[in-house]
Amino acid sequence: MSNLKSTPLRDFHVAHGARMVDFAGWEMPVQYRSILEEHRAVRRAAGLFDVSHMGEVDVRGPEAGRFLNHLVTNDVGRLFPGRVLYSPMCYPTGGVVDDLLVYMRGGGDYFLCINAGNIDKDLAWLQRQAAAFQVTVTDRSADYALLAVQGPQAVRIVQALTGVPLDPVEYYHFAEGAVAGVPCLISRTGYTGEDGFELYHAAGDAPRLAGALLAAGAPHGLELAGLGARDSLRLEAGYPLYGHEITAEVSPIAAGLGWTVKLDKGVDFNGRAALAAEKAAGPAKTIVFFKTGDRRIVRPGTPVFGPAGEVGQVVSGTLSPMLNEAIGSALVQAGSAAQTLTVDIRGTRINLHLVKPPFVSLKKN
């Protein structure tokens, strides 16, 4: 893995027994002891994730807000200092460039978190779009590390290390202050469906902060958690993953993210015409979520069949540690969701039982 990028916590992971893998060009921990146990720890107590591979971007200038509202499908105009917005960023075709978080620090001062595998592509897209606005786009990815504490005990664990009152920080809001003496942007967001915080901080402070969080969380059942649990947790919650439920070919409308597409926000934005047409006509294909009643995992790429033949394919699949059965998502022809859908696993035809996520009861702030 000598050619892979690494986060500031690479040695920390190895010292704690992580199994390291290549993820989007990064050497990352997929698990420590057990994906199943790490997943269950997040649902029952807390998990600590290193997500420092994610990209960070400053967007500043007198037209920063107008630029971002042109860039993304959701309504940046609803933001105020301390508020976070989730949104897809689309091509003119309506396909997704990436999904991201937009943080508003103040007037003309915004901060983006983008997906690790899309950093170079996103930055090129942002710079190209920014040319028509009075705005600067600055890649800050190398400056930041990012730790996530997720689960029912997350507030108690982080609060023990900071003087910032956390209860007033609502879901999809943020505050700034020191955690274990490390200056942080403390964001009440996450990718597990549980309550918790994502802590943006200087890359050099990551080992110290990770050690402090691990020590503070030990009495409360906190476990180190890797990419394996991160994926099974997000799928249980019904959250999309770029390259799976959303792609350059799968729009937010087709992905069931129509609530993020604000056609009436009063400004034109990339993909608006295509998305408005797709919403009016209905998408040709749609993302559905399913469980099987069987423990055999349905892998991405597996064909999905209706009564008359193949109607789509699986895009995500895993074993739900909480349900003890296979769950997943599939991109299928519009209308086929009303039919009986099946997959073939090593010669056995298995029914897909469609579910509106989340698959399990979740408790967020």
C-alpha positions as CSV (number, residue, x, y, z in Angstrom):
1,M,0.0,0.0,0.0
2,S,3.0,2.3,-0.4
3,N,1.3,4.4,-3.1
4,L,-1.8,5.0,-1.1
5,K,-2.6,8.2,0.8
6,S,-2.9,8.0,4.5
7,T,-4.7,10.0,7.2
8,P,-2.8,11.4,10.2
9,L,-4.1,8.5,12.2
10,R,-2.5,5.7,10.1
11,D,-0.1,4.6,12.9
12,F,-2.9,4.9,15.5
13,H,-5.0,2.5,13.5
14,V,-2.2,0.0,13.2
15,A,-1.3,0.2,16.9
16,H,-5.0,-0.7,17.7
17,G,-5.0,-3.7,15.5
18,A,-6.9,-2.4,12.4
19,R,-7.0,-4.3,9.2
20,M,-6.1,-1.7,6.6
21,V,-7.4,-1.6,3.0
22,D,-7.4,0.5,-0.1
23,F,-10.4,2.8,-0.1
24,A,-10.6,5.4,-3.0
25,G,-6.8,5.6,-3.0
26,W,-6.5,5.9,0.8
27,E,-5.1,3.3,3.3
28,M,-8.0,3.1,5.7
29,P,-9.2,0.8,8.5
30,V,-12.0,-1.6,7.4
31,Q,-12.3,-3.1,10.9
32,Y,-10.6,-3.6,14.2
33,R,-12.0,-6.6,15.9
34,S,-15.3,-7.4,14.2
35,I,-17.6,-5.4,11.8
36,L,-20.6,-6.8,13.5
37,E,-19.5,-5.8,17.0
38,E,-18.4,-2.4,15.8
39,H,-21.8,-1.8,14.2
40,R,-23.7,-3.0,17.3
41,A,-21.5,-0.8,19.5
42,V,-22.6,2.3,17.5
43,R,-26.3,1.4,17.8
44,R,-26.1,0.5,21.5
45,A,-23.3,2.8,22.9
46,A,-20.8,4.6,20.6
47,G,-18.3,4.2,17.9
48,L,-15.2,6.3,16.9
49,F,-14.5,6.7,13.2
50,D,-11.6,8.2,11.4
51,V,-13.1,10.0,8.3
52,S,-10.1,12.3,7.7
53,H,-10.0,11.1,4.0
54,M,-13.0,13.3,3.3
55,G,-12.3,16.6,1.5
56,E,-12.8,20.1,2.9
57,V,-13.2,23.3,0.9
58,D,-13.5,27.0,1.8
59,V,-15.9,29.0,-0.3
60,R,-15.6,32.7,0.4
61,G,-16.5,36.0,-1.2
62,P,-19.4,38.5,-1.7
63,E,-21.2,36.1,-4.0
64,A,-20.4,32.9,-2.1
65,G,-24.0,32.2,-1.1
66,R,-25.3,33.0,-4.6
67,F,-22.6,30.7,-6.1
68,L,-23.5,27.8,-3.9
69,N,-27.2,28.2,-4.5
70,H,-26.4,27.9,-8.3
71,L,-24.2,24.9,-7.6
72,V,-26.4,22.6,-5.4
73,T,-30.0,21.5,-5.6
74,N,-31.0,22.3,-2.0
75,D,-31.6,25.9,-0.8
76,V,-28.5,27.5,0.5
77,G,-30.6,30.6,1.1
78,R,-32.1,28.9,4.2
79,L,-28.7,28.7,5.9
80,F,-27.6,31.0,8.8
81,P,-24.3,31.0,10.8
82,G,-24.0,27.7,12.6
83,R,-26.3,25.7,10.3
84,V,-25.4,22.8,8.0
85,L,-27.1,21.7,4.8
86,Y,-27.0,18.4,3.0
87,S,-27.3,18.6,-0.8
88,P,-26.5,16.8,-4.1
89,M,-24.5,18.8,-6.6
90,C,-25.6,18.0,-10.1
91,Y,-24.6,18.2,-13.7
92,P,-26.9,20.0,-16.2
93,T,-28.2,16.5,-17.1
94,G,-29.5,16.0,-13.5
95,G,-26.9,13.4,-12.7
96,V,-25.0,13.8,-9.5
97,V,-21.4,15.2,-9.4
98,D,-21.3,14.5,-5.6
99,D,-23.3,14.9,-2.4
100,L,-21.9,17.2,0.2
101,L,-22.4,19.2,3.4
102,V,-22.5,23.0,3.3
103,Y,-21.6,24.8,6.5
104,M,-22.3,28.6,6.9
105,R,-19.8,30.3,9.2
106,G,-21.0,33.8,8.3
107,G,-21.9,36.1,5.5
108,G,-19.8,35.2,2.5
109,D,-18.0,32.4,4.5
110,Y,-18.9,28.8,3.8
111,F,-17.2,25.5,4.3
112,L,-17.9,22.3,2.3
113,C,-17.3,18.6,3.1
114,I,-17.0,16.4,0.0
115,N,-16.5,12.7,-0.6
116,A,-12.9,11.4,-0.6
117,G,-13.1,9.6,-3.9
118,N,-14.4,12.8,-5.6
119,I,-12.0,15.4,-4.3
120,D,-10.1,16.1,-7.5
121,K,-13.2,15.9,-9.7
122,D,-15.3,18.1,-7.3
123,L,-12.5,20.8,-7.0
124,A,-12.3,21.0,-10.8
125,W,-16.0,21.4,-11.1
126,L,-16.2,24.0,-8.3
127,Q,-13.4,26.1,-9.9
128,R,-15.0,25.9,-13.3
129,Q,-18.4,27.0,-11.9
130,A,-16.9,29.7,-9.7
131,A,-15.4,31.6,-12.7
132,A,-18.7,33.5,-13.2
133,F,-18.9,34.7,-9.5
134,Q,-17.0,36.9,-7.1
135,V,-15.9,34.0,-5.0
136,T,-12.7,32.0,-4.1
137,V,-12.6,28.2,-3.8
138,T,-9.8,26.9,-1.6
139,D,-8.9,23.2,-1.1
140,R,-8.3,22.7,2.6
141,S,-8.4,18.9,2.6
142,A,-4.7,18.5,3.7
143,D,-5.2,20.9,6.6
144,Y,-8.0,19.0,8.3
145,A,-8.5,15.7,10.1
146,L,-12.1,14.5,10.8
147,L,-13.2,12.2,13.6
148,A,-16.8,11.1,14.1
149,V,-18.3,9.9,17.4
150,Q,-21.6,8.3,16.8
151,G,-24.2,6.5,19.0
152,P,-26.5,7.0,22.0
153,Q,-23.5,7.8,24.3
154,A,-21.8,10.2,21.9
155,V,-23.0,13.4,23.6
156,R,-21.9,12.2,27.0
157,I,-18.5,11.3,25.7
158,V,-17.7,14.5,23.8
159,Q,-19.3,16.7,26.5
160,A,-16.8,15.3,29.0
161,L,-14.0,16.8,26.9
162,T,-15.3,20.2,26.0
163,G,-16.7,23.3,27.7
164,V,-19.0,24.0,24.8
165,P,-22.6,23.2,25.8
166,L,-23.6,20.4,23.4
167,D,-27.3,20.0,24.2
168,P,-28.2,23.3,22.5
169,V,-26.4,22.2,19.3
170,E,-29.3,20.8,17.2
171,Y,-29.1,18.2,14.5
172,Y,-27.4,19.6,11.4
173,H,-26.0,22.6,13.3
174,F,-22.5,23.2,14.5
175,A,-20.5,25.1,17.1
176,E,-16.8,25.9,17.5
177,G,-14.6,25.3,20.5
178,A,-11.9,23.1,22.0
179,V,-12.4,19.3,22.5
180,A,-9.7,17.8,24.7
181,G,-7.8,21.0,24.2
182,V,-8.0,20.7,20.4
183,P,-9.7,23.5,18.5
184,C,-12.6,21.9,16.6
185,L,-15.6,22.6,14.4
186,I,-18.2,20.5,16.3
187,S,-20.8,19.4,13.9
188,R,-24.0,17.5,15.0
189,T,-24.0,15.4,11.9
190,G,-23.0,11.9,10.9
191,Y,-23.5,9.0,8.5
192,T,-24.8,6.2,10.8
193,G,-28.4,7.4,11.6
194,E,-27.4,7.8,15.3
195,D,-26.9,11.0,17.3
196,G,-23.3,12.2,17.4
197,F,-20.7,14.6,16.3
198,E,-18.2,15.1,13.5
199,L,-15.1,16.9,14.7
200,Y,-13.1,18.9,12.2
201,H,-9.6,19.9,13.5
202,A,-6.0,20.5,12.4
203,A,-4.4,17.4,10.9
204,G,-1.5,17.4,13.4
205,D,-3.9,17.3,16.4
206,A,-5.6,14.0,15.3
207,P,-3.7,11.5,17.3
208,R,-4.1,13.5,20.5
209,L,-7.8,14.0,20.0
210,A,-8.4,10.3,19.0
211,G,-6.6,9.1,22.1
212,A,-8.6,11.4,24.4
213,L,-11.9,10.4,22.8
214,L,-11.0,6.7,23.1
215,A,-10.1,7.1,26.8
216,A,-13.2,9.1,27.6
217,G,-15.5,6.7,25.7
218,A,-14.1,3.5,27.2
219,P,-16.3,3.5,30.3
220,H,-19.4,4.2,28.1
221,G,-18.8,1.3,25.7
222,L,-17.2,3.2,22.8
223,E,-15.5,1.0,20.2
224,L,-13.2,2.0,17.4
225,A,-15.1,1.4,14.1
226,G,-13.9,1.1,10.6
227,L,-15.2,1.4,7.0
228,G,-17.1,-1.9,7.2
229,A,-19.3,-0.8,10.0
230,R,-19.6,2.7,8.5
231,D,-21.1,1.1,5.3
232,S,-23.5,-1.3,7.1
233,L,-24.7,1.5,9.4
234,R,-25.4,3.9,6.6
235,L,-27.3,1.3,4.6
236,E,-29.4,0.4,7.7
237,A,-30.2,4.1,7.9
238,G,-31.1,4.3,4.2
239,Y,-28.4,6.9,3.4
240,P,-27.0,7.1,-0.1
241,L,-23.4,6.4,-1.0
242,Y,-22.0,8.1,-4.1
243,G,-21.3,5.5,-6.8
244,H,-24.1,3.3,-5.6
245,E,-27.5,5.0,-4.9
246,I,-26.4,8.2,-6.6
247,T,-24.1,8.5,-9.6
248,A,-23.6,10.7,-12.7
249,E,-26.4,8.6,-14.2
250,V,-28.7,8.4,-11.2
251,S,-30.3,11.7,-10.2
252,P,-31.6,12.8,-6.8
253,I,-35.1,12.2,-8.1
254,A,-34.5,8.6,-9.1
255,A,-32.6,8.1,-5.8
256,G,-35.5,9.1,-3.6
257,L,-33.8,12.4,-2.6
258,G,-36.5,14.6,-4.2
259,W,-36.7,16.5,-0.8
260,T,-33.2,17.9,-1.5
261,V,-34.2,19.3,-4.9
262,K,-35.8,22.8,-4.3
263,L,-37.2,23.7,-7.7
264,D,-39.0,26.7,-6.2
265,K,-36.0,28.3,-4.4
266,G,-36.1,31.2,-6.7
267,V,-32.8,30.8,-8.6
268,D,-31.6,28.7,-11.4
269,F,-29.2,25.9,-10.5
270,N,-27.2,23.2,-12.3
271,G,-29.6,20.5,-13.4
272,R,-32.8,22.3,-12.6
273,A,-34.4,22.0,-16.0
274,A,-33.6,18.3,-16.3
275,L,-34.7,17.5,-12.7
276,A,-38.0,19.5,-13.2
277,A,-38.7,17.5,-16.3
278,E,-37.9,14.2,-14.6
279,K,-40.1,15.0,-11.6
280,A,-43.0,15.9,-13.9
281,A,-42.7,12.8,-16.1
282,G,-41.5,10.5,-13.3
283,P,-38.0,8.8,-13.4
284,A,-37.4,5.9,-15.8
285,K,-35.6,4.1,-13.0
286,T,-35.8,4.3,-9.2
287,I,-33.8,3.2,-6.2
288,V,-35.6,0.8,-3.8
289,F,-34.4,-0.7,-0.5
290,F,-35.0,-4.3,0.4
291,K,-34.5,-7.0,3.0
292,T,-34.6,-10.7,2.2
293,G,-35.3,-12.7,5.4
294,D,-32.1,-14.6,4.5
295,R,-28.5,-14.1,5.8
296,R,-26.8,-14.5,2.4
297,I,-25.6,-11.1,1.3
298,V,-26.9,-9.8,-2.1
299,R,-23.8,-8.2,-3.7
300,P,-23.8,-5.1,-5.9
301,G,-24.3,-5.9,-9.5
302,T,-26.6,-8.8,-8.8
303,P,-29.5,-8.8,-11.4
304,V,-33.0,-8.1,-10.1
305,F,-35.9,-9.9,-11.7
306,G,-39.6,-9.2,-12.0
307,P,-42.2,-11.6,-13.4
308,A,-41.3,-10.9,-17.0
309,G,-37.5,-10.8,-16.6
310,E,-34.7,-8.6,-15.5
311,V,-35.7,-5.2,-14.3
312,G,-32.6,-3.8,-12.7
313,Q,-29.6,-4.6,-10.4
314,V,-28.5,-4.3,-6.8
315,V,-26.4,-1.3,-6.0
316,S,-25.6,-1.9,-2.3
317,G,-25.9,-5.0,-0.1
318,T,-24.8,-6.1,3.3
319,L,-25.8,-8.1,6.3
320,S,-27.7,-6.1,8.9
321,P,-26.2,-6.9,12.3
322,M,-29.3,-5.6,14.0
323,L,-31.8,-7.6,11.9
324,N,-29.6,-10.6,11.2
325,E,-30.6,-10.7,7.6
326,A,-29.4,-9.3,4.3
327,I,-30.5,-5.8,3.3
328,G,-29.7,-3.7,0.3
329,S,-30.8,-1.3,-2.4
330,A,-31.4,-1.7,-6.1
331,L,-31.9,0.5,-9.2
332,V,-35.0,-0.9,-11.0
333,Q,-37.3,0.1,-13.8
334,A,-40.1,2.5,-12.7
335,G,-43.2,0.6,-11.9
336,S,-41.4,-2.7,-11.1
337,A,-41.4,-1.9,-7.4
338,A,-45.1,-2.8,-7.4
339,Q,-44.2,-6.3,-8.7
340,T,-42.7,-9.3,-7.0
341,L,-38.9,-8.8,-7.2
342,T,-36.3,-11.6,-6.8
343,V,-32.6,-12.2,-7.1
344,D,-30.7,-15.4,-7.8
345,I,-28.0,-16.4,-5.2
346,R,-26.0,-19.4,-6.3
347,G,-29.0,-21.0,-7.9
348,T,-31.6,-20.1,-5.2
349,R,-34.3,-17.5,-6.1
350,I,-34.8,-15.2,-3.1
351,N,-37.6,-12.6,-2.8
352,L,-36.8,-9.0,-2.1
353,H,-39.1,-7.5,0.5
354,L,-39.2,-3.7,-0.2
355,V,-38.7,-1.5,2.8
356,K,-38.9,2.3,3.4
357,P,-35.8,3.0,5.3
358,P,-34.5,3.2,7.9
359,F,-34.4,-0.5,8.5
360,V,-34.1,-0.1,12.3
361,S,-35.4,2.5,14.8
362,L,-32.9,5.4,15.0
363,K,-32.6,8.1,17.7
364,K,-31.2,11.4,16.6
365,N,-31.2,14.8,18.4
